[in-house]
Amino acid sequence: MKTVINDFRSIFIWLIRKSCPFIFVLFFSSCSVHNQINKDDYISISKDFSGSFYDKLDTLSAQYDGKIFTRSLMKEFTAVENIDYSKAIQIRINKTELFLSFEDINKKQYVLKFYGKLHKKRFVFYTYYKTVSFPILFISKEIEKFEINFPNENEIVFENKSENQGMFLIFGGGGASQLDFKFKLIKNE
């Protein structure tokens, strides 16, 4: 009986040693990012950028229940319902701060300030970042960040990226989504 167990053990160890590189490559490739967008042609952002753009209110309808929803960039940041979309949104970026100025239909001025980091071709800031960790047992991370890019001199893109990941013992999972807002840029004179 001991020889059968020893034979089985030696075969099992031999299989692990032979398949270990394959398993490592499989795990590495399954966790890598695919279909990345080439951002090499994007233009760089100056250290003190200012400009303006017109936000628009998009109307969305739900597929199953017939409800109608509206979406805009400013609704992603604030709960103000009566934003005046006929006025341009002012944007100012310096090294660590982003300012978005807009007005509602009652002529009330709002200024949103976000702290982030200016990279060569983008400005990145986080609107939500939560990590819950009980080492080895449970880890959970939720992130919502925005990247501001300039594909050319007349266009600005706000990329809303959301990530959710979690792990319980050795089992892990996660998901990600991205929503882009593209606008024509009006440079301040």
TATAZI-V10036 format. One record per run of one state. SS is the DSSP state (H for helix, E for strand, C for the rest). FROM is the first residue (numbers start at 0). LEN is the number of residues. If there is no record, write none. Layout:
BEGIN
ss = {SS SS}
from = {FROM FROM}
len = {LEN LEN}
END
This chain:
BEGIN
ss = {C H C E C E C E C H C E C E C E C E C E C E C E C E C E C}
from = {0 1 30 48 53 57 61 67 71 72 77 82 83 88 93 96 104 108 118 121 134 137 152 154 168 170 184 185 187}
len = {1 29 18 5 4 4 6 4 1 5 5 1 5 5 3 8 4 10 3 13 3 15 2 14 2 14 1 2 2}
END
